[in-house]
Structure formats: C-alpha cells, structure tokens
C-alpha cells in the first residue's frame, strides 16, 4: 500500500522530476538518494497529511537541500541566505544577482514554477543529521502555507473590489493574482469564481489595454491545483460534484463549462482516492490489532459505511488482505453495526451482507488450496455471523 503511493507519486510527476535532474546534470545515484530521502518521511503517520498536501514542493525542496549538502554548500551562511530567499524577502531577492552563491542557486533550482522551494529547518536537519523531527516539520509547513494562503486570499479580495483602485495599481494586483492562478496556489474549486471575476472586470471595460490571461495558462494552474489540494474528508463523502449553477448564465461560456467538467471529475477522483486510502488503512490496522469499534466511528468517516463502500466501488477483493485477526475484527464489526443501526436500516445492511457472504463463499472455493485450516475457519465464522443476523 505504502509503496503504491510512492510509485503513483513518481509516475504522476515523472516529467517534472526528470527535467529537474537533467537540468542539474545529476546521475541515477543522486536521483535514488533524493527519492530514498523522501520515501523515509512520506509515510510518517502523524504527519502524513502535511506531507501529502504539499508533496510536490516538499519532494523538490528536500532534493535541493540534499543536492546542496552533497556539494558541501549547506554552510550556516548559505542556509541563512536561501532561507530568506525562499520566504520572498525583497532585500535578498535584490541581492540575488550580485551574490555568486544565490545567483547559482537560482540558476539551478528557481528556473521553474513547477514547484515552490521551501527552506525548512526540519528538512535541512534531516538531510544533514538523518533525523526527521515531524513536529517541527508540521509546525514549519503550517506556518508557510498559512502565510501564502493569507496573502493570496487577501489579494483576491482586493481584486474583487477592483473599482476602488487606480488602473495602474489594480493591474499590478492582477499580475500577481494571475501568477498565483497559474502556479495552482488557489484551491481548484475557486477557479470558476476567479474566471467569472476576471470576465466581469473585462465586461466593465475598467482596464482598456490589459490582457488578463490565456486559457492554457488558466488550465495549467487548474491541473497544478488539482495535484496540490486534497478534498476534505467530510466533503468527500457528502458532495461529489460542485454546484456551479449558482453562477450567472453569461459567465457560463464554453471555457467555464470545461472547468466545470474537469473540477467535477477531479472531485470524483479524489473522493475515490480518499475512500480507497482510508479503507486500506482500516484493513491494515485491523490485521495488527482488534480495533475499538466505537472509537473507530469517531476517527474515520468511512468506518460506518465500509461494507457498502467496498460493494459500491467494487473493492470487496481488498478483504483478501485480512489475516485471521482481521477477519475476527470484521466479524465483530458486523455484529456491532447490526445492533447499532435503526430497525428500518437493518434490511438494507442485510442485503449488503448477503453480497459479502457470497464473496466469501466464492473465496473458499477459489482459494481452497491456498487458505489454511485456521483461515477457512475464520471465514466460515463470518458467514455464520451473517446467517445468525438474518435469522434475528
């Protein structure tokens, strides 16, 4: 499961990773070194969400620090410089061309908008000492992201009040806003609003000579945003498509409708990814220890719906990873859920359990030579539990 996530990440960003290392003329050993560093922290459970939500930026930031360390460039003085540079410090940005180290650093690493470079003490210490402080990392990444979010959101609010500014001033704000748009800094669900706002400003003829954007740039930003942002767990289970009908018909042109289709597709993909990852995590933990069912209901939104989701998304084969302990958990879970749900829901749950029973009956035949006696016994216990509940 964990290896699959890393492989998916590398596949999705193959071109960007390939271009990065080709630009820096690095060999396979260096690439392997950077991937291995990233892999070690990718699945630190307590900080997985912070890493995953910013995985592109963290992979490249970690790789850059790793490459600089291998080149003996991570001196105290250089670290202080690139830390200021990564925080968009205007004084350091002005010094960039005059400072030989910063000039070379920018040439090697800051030539693309595919990623943002973050200088984090936790990543630098991990590269230098091999020790990853997850608490410090979460704190640092949270602070950086909140600063970026507050800047861009404030800017969007200012642009929405474009009529309060002089033309020259609003043009500067629009330039910066479109940088954020193209880099995918806004949540992908905000792109229809931004597009409608820009179209409205154009319609008002407020800026006579200003060219806002080209569609390709806008779509590039949308794809980057889709890669960067995850869907909130509660949203993932309740709303699978965004309602864009609230926008005035005059804004819903062909390009807007293309945005609508892509956003709904992305939400569906993220919904399924979230369900898959959460189910995998539940089943994995179920093999390690008998879960507290009541506690599980609080922790995972998916928990109460695990059987129906497995059936709906045709994932029943995932249950094949359950060992004897995991099968005992499943038997306990089924009994607990049946007792807990209202009477009018029991019939629907039993219909789902019938499908589950059929799946296990097929497994017993299909894997007759594979399953040992204990495992067959556990599967039969699950089938008996379902039969008992039907009799109830």
N, C-alpha and C positions, 0 to 999 in steps of 0.2 A: 504493500500500500504506500509506504513512505517512498520507496524507490520510484514508483509510478509517478508520484507528484513531481519529483525532481526531473525525471525524464520528460514529463509533459512540459515543465518549465523550459528545459533546454531546447525541446522541439519548437515550442512557440516562439522562442527568441533566438533561434539558430542564426538567422541572418545578422541580427544586431551584435551577437556575441562574436560571430565570425569576422565581421567588419572591424570590431574593436581590436581584436588580437592581430588581424592583418595590418591594421594601421600602425600598431606598435611593434610589428615585426617579431612577434613572440612565437616560441615553439610549442609543441604539444605538451611538453613537460610543464611549462608555465601555465597553459590552459588547464591542465589537470590539477595543478596546485591550487588555482583560483576556485575551480569547481568544488574541489575537496574541502576547501575552507568554508565555502558557502553551505555545502551539504551538512557539515557538522552542526551548524546553528539553525538550519532550516526547520528542523522538527523539534526544537526545544519547546515542549508542550505549553509551558506557561507563557511563552512569548510568540507563539506560532502566528497569532492573528496580526501582531505588529509587523512581523517579518513578511508574512504573505501579502498584506495590503500594500506593501512598498517593495515587493520583491525585486523588481527591475532595478530600481535605484540602489537598493542595498547590495545586490549582486555586483553591480559595476563599481560602486563606492568601495566595497570590500576588495574587489580585484585591483582597483587603482592603488589603494593603500598597500596591498600585497606586492604589487609590482614595484612601488617606490621603496618598500622595505628591502626587497631583493636587490635593488640598486643602491642600497645604503643611503637613501635620500631622506629617510624619516628622522631627521635631526629635530631637536627641540625648536630651533629657529624656523625650519621649513614647515613644521607642523603648525606653528603659530600663524604663519602666512596663509597656508591653504585653508586653515580653519576660518579665517576672516574672509578669504576669497569665496568659500562655499556658502557663507552667510550673506553674500551680495553686499559686502561692506564697500561703500563707494570710494573710500580712500584707497583701499587695497586694490580695487578694480582699476583705479587711475594709475597705480604703480606697476600694474601687471606687465606693461610693455618694457618698462625700464629695468625691472628686476629679472636677471637672467634665469633664475630658477622658476619664477612664476610664469615667465614667458614660455619656457619649455614645457612646463606643466600644462598650461592652457593649450599649447600646440598638440600635445599628445592626447589630452583627455577631454578638453572642453570644446571640441570642434563639432559636436552633435547635440541635438535636442532629444535624442532617443532616451536619454536618462538624465536625472539630476544627480550631481555629485554632492553627497553629504559627508562632511567630516565629523565623525563621531568618536569621542574618546574611547567608548566601549569597543568599537571596531578596530581602532588603532592599537589598543592594548591587546586585543585578541590576536591581531597579526603579529605583534612584537613578542608577546608572552605566551600565546597559545591558550589563554584563559578568557572565556566569554562570560561577562557579567550581564546576565539577562535583565536584571532590574535596572541597571544603569542604561542599558540599551533602550528599553521600553520608555524610560523617562526622557532620554535624549530625542528619540524619534518622535515621541508625542509632542515635545516642545517645538521641534522644527516644523512638523506638519501643521500644528495649530497656528504657527506664525504665517505659513504660506496660505493656509485656509482663510485666516482673518484678513490678510492683505488682498487676496483675490476677491473675496466676498464683499469687502468694503468697496473695492474698485467697481464691481458690478453694480452695486447700489448707486454709486456716483454716476455711472454711465446711464442708469435708468432715469436719472434726473438731469439729462444732458442739457435741457433748456436753461439750467441755472448757470452754465459755464460759457465763457467766451469760446469761439470756434477753435482757436489755436490750442487752448487748454484741453478741450474735450477730445481733440484729435490725438494729443499725447496719451490721454487716458485710454482711448480706443486702441492705439498701437499696443499698449501694454496688455489690455484685455485680450486682444487677438493673439498675443504671444501665449498667454495662459490657455486660450482656447486650443491653439494648435498643439501645445505640449500635453494636452489632455488633463490639465490641472483641475477642471471642474468635473463633478460627478456627471456621468454620461446622461443622466436624466434631466440635467439642466440645459442641455444643448438646444432642444426645441425652443425653450424660453429665450436663450441668448440670440438664436437665429431670428425669432419673431421681433425681439427688441431692435436688432440691427436693421431689420426690414422696415420697422416703424420709423426709425430715425431717417432712413433713406426716403421714405414716403413723405416725410415732413419737409424734405429739401433743406434740412438745417445745415448740412455740410455740402457745399456745392461741388467742390473738387476732390473730395475724399473718396478713395476706393477702399471699401471695407475688407473684402477678403475674396478668395476664390473658393469654389466649392470643394476642391480637392484638399485644400488646407483644413477646411472645416471637418471633412470626413476623416482625415489623418488624426486630427485631435480627438474625434469621437472614438476611433479604434484604440488610441492610446488610453483614453479614459476607461473604456470597457475593460482593458487589460489591468488597469490600476485599481479600479474600485470593485469591492465586493458588495453583494446585496445583503442588507440587514436580515438576520435570521427570521424575525417575525414577518417582514415583508415577503421573504422568500416563500413562506407557507401560506400567506393570505392573498397577496395580489401578484399575479404572474404577468400582468401586462399593464403598462402605464396608460392612463386615460388621457389622450391628447385632444379629445373633442372639446375641451374647455377653451381651446384657442380659437380666435375669430377665424371664420372661413377664409377671409382674404389673406391670412398668413399660411394657410394650409395648401401651399402650392406643391408641385411635384417633388421638389427637393425636401420639403418638410415631411411629406409622406414617406420618402426614402428613409429619413431619420427615424420616423415612427416605426417603420418595419424593422429597422436594424436594432433599435432600442428594445422593442418587444422580444425580438429574437435573443438578444443578449440577456435579458431578464430571465427568459425561459432556460437558457443555457446555465446561467448562474444558479437558478432555482434547482435544476437537476444536479449540478455540481455540489451544491450545498447539501442536498438530500443524500447524495452518494457518499460524500466525505463523512457526514455525521453518522450515517448507518455503518460505514466501515469502522468508525471509531467506537461505536457502541458494541459491535460484534467483536472487535479486537479486545476491548476491555472485558467483555463477557467471558472470553476464554481465559482471562487472567484471574478473575475473582467474581464471586456472585455479587451482582450489583444490588444496592438498596433500591428497590423499585420506586418507592415513594420519593426518595431523593432524586432519582433519575428523572421523574416527571418535572421537577423544578429546573433541572440543569439543561435538559435537551427538549426543545420544542417538538422534535421529531419523535420523541420516545413513545408517546401515546399512540402514534399513528404508524409505528414501524411496520406492522404486518400489511396494512393497506397500502403503504408507500412501496413496499417491496413488490406487491402484486401490481400496483398501478404502473410502476416503472420497469416491470419485468426484470426484477432483481432477485427473485427467490433463490437463484443459484448462489447468491452471496452467503446463504446459510450453510453452504457446504464447507465454509471455513470453521464452523463451530466444532470445537472438540467436546469431550464428554462434559466438562464443566460448563461450557457454553450452552449445550443442549439442556442441561439442568436449569440454567438461567432462563432459557426460552420457555420451558415447561412452567416455571414459577411465574414468569411474566404473564403468560396466557391466563393462568388461573386468577392472578391478581387483577388483571384488566377486566375479565369477565365479571368478577364480583363487584368491581367499582362502577362500571358503566350503568346508566339507567336501563330499565326493562325494555323500552322501545328501541334501544340501540343494540340489544343482545342478538337479535335475529340477523342484523347486518354483519356483526362481528362473527357469528357462527358461519355465515356464508363465506367469509374470508378464511376462517379456519378450515372449512371444507377444502378450499383450494390448497391451503398449506398441507393438509393431511394427504391429499392426492400427490403433491410434490414429494413428500417423504416416502410414500408408498412406492413411487417410481424409483426413488433413490435406493431403497432397499433391494429392489430387483436389479437395477443397473449397476450398483456398486457391491453386489453380493460377494464378489471375490476380493474386494478392497477393504471393506469395513470389517473391523474385528468384532468379536462377540459383544464386548462392552458397548461399543458404539451402536451396534444394531439394537442392543437393549435400551439405550438412551432414546433412540429414535422411536422405538416402539412405545416407550413411556410417554413421549409427546403425543403420539397417535391415540393412545389410551386416554390421555387427559382431554383431548378434543372430543372423543366419544362420550366421556363422562359428562362434559359440559352440555353436549347435545341432549343427553338424557335428562339433565336438570331442567 
